[in-house]
Amino acid sequence: MRVVPAAFFHGRNKSILFDMDGTIICTEPLHIQAWVKVCHHLGISSDSISKERIPGISGMVTAEQLSQQLLQQTQRRKSPNEIYKIKSEAYRSFLQQAPLKDVEIPGFRTFFQSLSCQKGLITSSPRIEVNMVLKILGIDQASFGSIISKENVKIPKPAPEGYFLSMEKMRVQANICLGFEDSLSGITALISAGVKNIVVIGTSLSQQQLTTFMANYEGVNYSYIKNYNELNPDYSR
């Protein structure tokens, strides 16, 4: 493993690119809870949600799978868009009610507030959910040089479009960027965008899963942490 060097963070000429769900806030349990509620609403099995859902994959993929499952199990039809809308409403309700202590990733807010470099937020979630998350965390949207959400891209992660857009808006090159991600699709998007320094938050991946995946890539520095308290203090200079 080629660990991201602490020296990479020093100076204002660096930029940090953050994913959102699972990276700056722990929302995967809420997403699963919302999808299970959708399954109950549709009258179909929710087993595939807890066993097969892959963090970082667009919610429309899950909606399409459930649309097919609904047809197979009940011969009823409901479009992926209709299913995704039901899920989104359920998820936002759960998110709005969630106490900060249940969703915050230890150390993130302290780390974020200590940064003096430019920061971008890139997520496959819609802007309304971005606004909710930042409000929960007490982070001003103006703290980011760019915010890229679902509405801004044609192809979600693992495609790199969101990261390219963020770097373009902040007028930075990939070689001075550090990416924070939690999922294989997000890591793939970062690498495809040319980002070679990555910190992976272990909210959805084990270190072994990450090591196995990264064996496919050469020349990429990466570090694995469970939360932001594990970061070297030098990283936030």
C-alpha positions in Angstrom: 0.0 0.0 0.0 1.4 3.4 -1.0 0.1 5.6 1.9 -0.8 9.2 1.1 2.0 11.4 2.5 1.2 14.0 5.1 3.3 16.5 3.2 0.7 16.3 0.4 -1.8 18.3 2.5 0.5 21.3 3.3 -0.1 24.6 1.6 -3.1 26.4 0.1 -2.3 25.2 -3.4 -3.9 21.8 -2.7 -7.6 20.9 -3.1 -9.6 18.2 -1.3 -12.5 16.4 -3.0 -15.1 14.9 -0.7 -17.8 12.4 -1.5 -20.8 12.8 0.8 -22.8 9.7 1.9 -20.5 7.4 3.9 -17.6 9.8 3.7 -18.6 13.0 5.6 -21.8 11.5 7.1 -22.9 7.9 7.8 -26.2 7.6 6.0 -26.1 4.0 4.6 -28.2 2.6 7.5 -30.9 5.2 6.6 -30.7 4.4 2.9 -31.2 0.7 3.7 -34.1 1.5 6.1 -35.8 3.6 3.4 -35.4 0.8 0.8 -36.8 -1.7 3.2 -39.8 0.5 3.7 -40.3 0.8 0.0 -40.3 -3.0 -0.3 -42.9 -3.3 2.4 -45.0 -0.6 0.7 -44.8 -2.6 -2.6 -45.4 -5.9 -0.9 -42.2 -7.6 -2.0 -39.2 -9.2 -0.3 -36.6 -6.9 1.1 -33.9 -9.6 1.4 -32.0 -8.3 -1.6 -31.6 -4.8 0.0 -29.6 -5.9 3.0 -27.7 -8.7 1.2 -27.0 -7.2 -2.2 -27.1 -3.4 -2.0 -23.8 -1.9 -3.0 -22.9 1.4 -1.3 -22.0 4.1 -3.8 -24.2 2.8 -6.6 -26.9 5.2 -7.9 -30.3 4.7 -6.2 -31.9 4.4 -9.7 -30.0 1.1 -10.1 -31.7 -0.3 -7.0 -35.1 1.2 -8.1 -34.8 -0.6 -11.5 -34.0 -3.9 -9.7 -37.0 -3.5 -7.4 -39.3 -2.6 -10.4 -38.3 -5.9 -12.1 -38.7 -7.8 -8.8 -42.2 -6.3 -8.3 -43.2 -7.5 -11.8 -41.8 -11.0 -11.2 -43.3 -11.5 -7.8 -46.7 -9.8 -8.1 -47.2 -9.1 -11.9 -47.7 -5.5 -10.9 -45.9 -2.6 -12.6 -44.4 0.5 -11.1 -41.7 2.5 -12.9 -38.2 2.9 -11.4 -38.9 6.7 -11.2 -42.0 6.1 -9.1 -40.1 3.7 -6.8 -37.2 6.1 -6.5 -39.5 8.9 -5.5 -41.1 6.8 -2.7 -37.6 5.9 -1.4 -36.4 9.5 -1.5 -39.4 10.7 0.5 -38.8 7.9 3.1 -35.1 8.6 3.3 -35.4 12.3 3.7 -37.9 11.7 6.5 -35.5 9.4 8.3 -32.6 11.8 7.7 -34.5 14.8 9.1 -35.3 12.9 12.3 -31.8 11.4 12.8 -29.8 12.8 15.7 -26.3 14.1 14.8 -24.7 11.5 17.1 -26.2 8.7 15.0 -24.9 9.9 11.6 -21.7 11.9 12.2 -18.4 10.3 11.4 -16.1 11.0 14.4 -13.6 13.7 13.8 -14.9 15.0 10.5 -16.2 18.4 11.5 -13.0 19.1 13.4 -10.9 18.0 10.5 -13.0 20.0 8.0 -12.9 23.2 10.0 -9.1 23.0 10.2 -8.6 22.9 6.5 -7.3 26.0 4.7 -7.3 24.6 1.2 -10.0 24.6 -1.4 -12.7 21.9 -1.0 -15.2 20.3 -3.4 -18.2 18.1 -2.6 -19.2 15.5 -5.2 -22.2 13.2 -4.7 -24.7 11.2 -6.6 -27.4 12.4 -4.2 -29.8 15.2 -5.2 -29.1 18.7 -4.1 -32.0 18.8 -1.6 -30.3 16.0 0.3 -26.9 17.8 0.1 -28.6 20.8 1.7 -30.1 18.6 4.5 -26.7 16.9 5.2 -24.8 20.2 5.4 -27.4 21.6 7.7 -27.2 18.6 10.0 -23.4 18.9 10.1 -23.5 22.7 10.6 -21.4 23.3 7.5 -21.9 26.4 5.4 -22.3 25.6 1.7 -20.0 28.5 1.0 -17.2 26.5 2.6 -17.0 24.5 -0.7 -15.4 25.8 -3.9 -17.8 23.6 -5.8 -20.8 21.3 -5.0 -21.7 18.7 -7.6 -24.9 16.8 -7.0 -27.1 14.3 -9.0 -28.6 17.1 -11.1 -25.3 18.3 -12.4 -24.1 15.1 -14.1 -25.4 12.9 -16.9 -23.6 9.7 -15.8 -23.2 9.1 -12.0 -20.2 7.3 -10.3 -18.3 5.2 -11.1 -18.1 7.6 -14.1 -15.7 10.4 -13.3 -17.9 13.2 -14.7 -18.7 14.7 -11.3 -15.1 14.9 -10.3 -14.1 16.5 -13.6 -16.8 19.1 -13.2 -15.7 19.9 -9.6 -12.0 20.3 -10.6 -13.1 22.5 -13.6 -15.2 24.8 -11.4 -12.4 25.1 -8.9 -9.8 25.5 -11.7 -7.5 22.8 -10.3 -5.7 19.9 -11.8 -6.0 16.3 -10.5 -2.4 16.1 -9.5 -2.9 18.6 -6.6 -6.1 17.0 -5.4 -6.8 14.6 -2.6 -10.0 12.5 -2.7 -12.0 11.2 0.2 -14.3 8.3 -0.7 -15.9 5.3 0.9 -17.1 3.1 -2.0 -15.5 1.2 -4.8 -17.6 3.1 -7.4 -16.4 6.4 -5.9 -12.8 5.3 -5.8 -13.1 4.2 -9.4 -14.5 7.6 -10.3 -11.6 9.4 -8.6 -8.9 7.3 -10.3 -10.6 7.7 -13.7 -10.6 11.5 -13.1 -6.8 11.3 -12.6 -6.7 11.7 -8.8 -3.8 9.7 -7.5 -4.0 10.4 -3.7 -7.1 9.0 -2.0 -8.2 8.5 1.6 -10.8 5.8 2.0 -13.3 6.0 5.0 -14.1 2.5 6.1 -17.8 2.9 6.6 -18.7 0.4 3.8 -15.4 -1.3 2.9 -13.0 -3.5 4.9 -9.3 -2.9 4.6 -8.9 -6.3 2.9 -11.6 -5.4 0.3 -9.8 -2.2 -0.4 -6.4 -3.8 -0.7 -7.7 -6.4 -3.1 -9.4 -3.7 -5.2 -6.4 -1.4 -5.3 -4.1 -4.2 -6.5 -5.6 -3.4 -10.0 -4.1 0.1 -9.9 -0.5 1.2 -10.0 0.8 4.6 -9.0 -2.1 5.5 -6.7 -1.4 6.5 -3.1 -4.2 5.5 -0.7 -4.8 5.4 3.1 -7.6 3.6 4.9 -9.2 5.0 8.1 -12.3 4.2 10.1 -12.9 7.8 11.0 -11.2 11.2 10.8 -9.7 10.9 14.3 -7.2 8.4 12.8 -5.7 11.0 10.4 -2.2 12.2 11.1 -2.6 15.8 12.6 -0.2 17.0 10.0 -2.8 16.4 7.3 -4.9 19.4 8.3 -2.1 22.0 8.3 
